[in-house]
């Protein structure tokens, strides 16, 4: 298998791609100007037509006596912000009043005075349905606000809703046997002896009341006991006969994370509302500054400036032109199939790169200093080497390649570029190769007679050019030489 047919995965250097595009900066600038001018001219003409249509419509309305008087009204955007600010201020005032006056917000969640009332409910042989109905009735009475309403008389400084929040209810079912029944509280316990087998299951429910002080807690517990006893008498007639026994009452101090979380939520809500209010006030100032407090409606017609609109679209067109030109250049770089990079020349073509000769951009060319500056950035210090010195370096590398192959005397100069440029290079190369005969430049891919002359030479030197030579033709000519057992010395890239 020939060398050029070996598997090779070509990598594209983004840096070289970038420099390829930058060197075509004239194309990019031209595309930017063309697209910018076209976009600006289109928008200019479009604005002129729109203004003309508005004038004609206004003239038609005046002829038909359909004109309306000009009216000045308040800016609806400002009215929206004023209404939003007013709502936020009211919300903040409500939160502040609640924080200042609420008993719950003044509670210390780490030192809460808490009272517990534990009751035993005995329904006898009434059955589970009656028992469940009674337990549900006591739970509803404790949690729906009726118990809180009965207790309100003990403290006029707390609202019914807050007092209801501080009351909790819990029911527990206990098995029935000839054994002791024991309820353990936080500071007290009560024990009751149930005798007899087959009786209904007894039930215990507990009411817990939280207050801001031990005195208030004690008063709440007394009021709650009276309310429960009174309500129990009502249930005797409404649901069924039953016995209600106070097993224990206790008062202790506890920690409640739920109340602490509730207090934090209220404070955070106040802070969030305050932040929203400040943001709304700032936005209102901006709207007043940009739009004004009033707007004019009616027959007044606004006309856009064709020049201003044209300039805006011209700027957009310039940017789009740059992107369009860059996209086209990238496609050309990737799809042209031409030699663009010499970074991996040996790996791609299977022969050494003996030299790379680059001419400095012409000084008389318009903005030629930009071309030289880009070349300097791309090639670094190598850009300072003169054309003659680069040619001598290539000649020295060629001599080394010739000596390694046994002292060749006749070499062919071949390639795929134009003959005039190649002959100019040959004229300067020959004086550097004393005792070595260099043939006239031949394009062996295109001329059969040149192929027939290959056997008369000891080796071949290829001359290619970046952006001109096609990689497919370079591989083909290298294959043609290798098939005829003629030494391939390498290549020089202009």
VENRA-V197226 format. One line per field, one symbol per residue. phi: phi as a letter, one per 30 degrees, with the letter a starting at -180 (. if undefined). psi: psi as a letter, one per 20 degrees, with the letter a starting at -180 (. if undefined). burial: + if it has 9 or more other C-alpha atoms within 8 Angstrom, else -. A space follows every 10 residues. Layout:
BEGIN
phi = ???
psi = ???
burial = ???
END
This chain:
BEGIN
phi = .dddcddbcd ccddddddde dddcdddddd dddddddddd dddddddddd dddddddddd dddchcdcdd bcbddddddd dddddddddd dddddddddd cddddcdcdc bcdbcbcccc cccicdjddd dddddddddd ddccjddddd deddadcbdd ddddddcbbb cbcbdcbdad cbcccdbbbb bbcccjcjdd ddbbbbccbc bdaddddddd dddddddddd dddddeddcl dacbcddabb bbcbcbdddd dddddddddd dddddddddd dddddddddd cidbbcbkdd cccddddddd dedddddddd dddddddddd ddddcdicdc bcdbddddci bdcdabcbdd edddddhddd ddddddddci dddddddddd dddddddddd ddddcjidcb bccblbcddd ddddddedde ddcdibccdd dbcddcbddd dddeddcdab ccbbbdibdc dddddddddd dddchcdcdk bccd
psi = pqhiiqppop ppphghgghg ghhkhhgggg gggghggggg gghghggggg hhhggggggg hghjljqqqp pprqohghhg hgggggghgg hggggggghh iphhhiqoii mpppqpopqp pojcjhrhgg ghggghghgg hhijigghhh ihiioijqrh gghhhjpqpp qqpqqpamrq ppppahirqq pppppqqjrq pqqpqppppp rirhghgggg gghhgghggg hhhghhhggr prpopogqpq paprpohghg ggghggghhg gghgghgggg hghghggghh hriqqprcip pqpqohgghg gghggghggh hghggggghg ggghihjroh qjhlgghhik qqohqoppqq qphiqpkhhh ghghhgggic hhiiprgghh hhgggghggg hghhjkmqhp qporajrqhg hhhhghhhhg himpjppprq pqnihiphhh hhihiiqhrp pqorppigqp hhhghghhgg ghhjkppoha qpp.
burial = ---+------ -----++-++ +-+----++- ++++++++++ +++++-++-- +--+------ ++-------+ ---++--++- ++-++--++- ++--+++-+- -++-+---+- -+++++++++ +++--++--+ +-+++---+- +++-++++++ ++-+---+-+ -+++-++++- +--+-+-+-- +------+++ +--+-----+ -+++++++++ ++-+-+++++ +-+++-++-- -+--++--++ -+-+-+++++ ++-+-+--++ --+--++--+ --++-++--+ +--+--++-- -+-++++--- -----+--++ ++++++++++ ++-+++--++ +-+---+++- ----++-+++ +++++++--- -------+-- ++-+++---- --+---+--+ +++++-+++- +++----+-+ +++++++--- -++--+-+++ --+--+++-- +++++-+--+ ---+--++++ ++++++-+++ +-+++++++- ++---+++++ ++++
END
